[in-house]
Amino acid sequence: MPENSVQAQGDRELTFAQAIREALAEEMRRDATVCIMGEDVAEAGTPFKVLSGLLEEFGKDRVLDTPISEAGFTGLAVGAAMTGMRPVVDIMFGDFITLTMDQMVNQAAKVHYMSGGKWRVPMVMRTTMGATRRSAAQHSQSLHAWYCHVPGLKVILPSTPYDAKGLLKAAIRDENPVVFFEDKMMYKVKGPVPSSDYTVPLGVADIKRVGEDITLVATSSMVQVALGAATLLEEIGISAEVVDPRTMWPLDEKTLIDSAKKTSRAIILDEGYERYGVTAELASVIATGAFYDLDAPVKRMGAMHVPIPFSPPLEDVTVPTEQTVFEAVRVLCGR
Amino acid sequence: MTTITQPKEASAKVELWLRMYRQMVAIRQFEAQVNELYTRALMPGLAHLYIGEEAVAVGVCEALERTDYITSTHRGHGHCLAKGASPDKMFAELLGKKAGYCKGKGGSMHIADPATGNLGANAIVCGSAGIATGAAFSARQLKNGRVAVCFIGEGALGQGVLYEVMNLAQLFKLPVIYVCENNLYTEYTHYSETTAGDILMRATAFGLEAASVDGQDVLAVHGIAERLVDRARRGNGPAFLLCNTYRYHGHHVGDINREYYRSKQEEQMWKTERDPIANFGKWLVEQNAADPTSLAQVQSELELEMKAAVDFAIAAPYPGVDEVAEDVYA
């Protein structure tokens, strides 16, 4: 595999997709109970080609093409996880998690608690999120907030190849059901990834950029938007700190609160719907935890409350951009 | 050789018959106590009684090994007991006590017990079909020779996920048997009003081995269950077993006035003519495998055992309030 030769060089750059593939391959080599199932995961390696090459190495018994039955194979994965396997299910588009709701919300999330801690469900659901791919209303949503709402599930939103690999490996080794949201617009983004074995612990936020004047809490692809906006802001003398929670649950509240206390202002950026979404929860954490240090109300920026439209000029205004974040910061800072 | 093994085989058979009789009586006595707990207002919430359907759970579970898996339903006490659960821990769970199978966090509809392969009862109709199929998938992957039985009611035939997992089970040749208990009523509605076409053809359409059986006849259920379990264990794939049975009580313990959906005459007919325990007892006497006195003794022994288990549960302490957030994550 070409990745192996890159890996041999030690310091190297991988795309987001390569980092995910490498995490899966390493965990499958390490643990024979890890298997992958989903629609077109085997020969096709998914429509995004994230899994290309895994079938060749691990065979059809561990990389399983399923029928188009999201509820069925997710439910199967729950039972398999309870009885000795560590399945990783692939839900091609995040919009399709609606079809898995009973299996994840009423089964996977509750089995451990309902059984008084006797049964465990060590499974991972990988799925996608993110708009601006011209895929219209049923292939563009970021619905991670729905799973964040459910006790018993862990939810991960990686923003870099490094985080994606380390968090996915941690998710596979976790004893709980974990949902892993990949922004499909980031699959080709490159970044440094160590060739050594490492994991990124769940529940530890990462400060992606240090700043003094405002905290931009950003998730997934919004981290890149926040970093772009921070560069623009630097030109007008505003120093923005970018904090990436990395996991929605468990949530590293302290890092968010400490950053907001330091800067006294905060904007939350997330590609899910703004109303009743992740931004509300994160804003509440900061508003409560940093109340006496804030110089302005915490602002939220998420997707507009509309189904994602197909037409490019319409779709582009539904999600935060570097420019809209730049403007929002200026207003919040009175500049 | 044959002259020596024949009596042994015969005595093993009688042992199995008497064990199945005892198990059915145990379930009925357990459920009688549950009803009593409800009417005496000692039990929080509701429960769904299995009385009348005992031959299904017992006939099927007697065909399984202890390490085989089952998933159960909201009407699940019978399945738990037949798979080997202890009545005292079950009653404790029904009363929300810490000594219960789930530390009181599950209740009547969520009893689970890894020691007996019980993956858990489920309060979502058809909610465990995926789990049972997944347990069979593990058995295939890990090559441990286990089989999974998915108990469902006929109400589950309306859920799409059942057909998704039957398709998967057949594609992956999984050792899973879907045991459908048709007790005629989907809650308060006769199943004929909710079920179109032919039930078995739904399974045969996917290539599953499918059969139906008199669910009031424990020997018939056991015989066919053995065949399907053996077939699955040998790697020949999933099966669907339709057991025709009847729920003597209401949908749950509080469903007392039922005449708007079924007649008292109908209930009486099943109780007097089709009772799985009475009919099997009569048959055992006819076979000289038991006499009426010994059968009556089984009844009274189990009644006492269940009363003792109830007393244990009533005396057991509740979990501490500080335990409410434990076990959310492993």
Interface residues (C-beta under 8 A of the other chain):
Chain A: T33 C35 D61 L64 T66 P67 S69 A71 G72 F73 T74 G75 L76 A77 V78 G79 A80 A81 M82 T83 G84 M85 P87 D102 Q103 N106 Q107 V111 H112 Y113 M114 S115 G116 G117 K118 W119 R120 V121 P122 P151 G152 K154 E175 N176
Chain B: Y69 T71 G100 Y101 C102 K103 G104 K105 G106 H110 A112 D113 P114 L119 G120 N122 I124 G127 S128 A129 G130 I131 A132 T133 G134 A135 A136 F137 S138 A139 Q141 L142 N144 A148 G160 V161 E164 V165 N167 L168 L171 F172 E326 D327 V328 Y329 A330
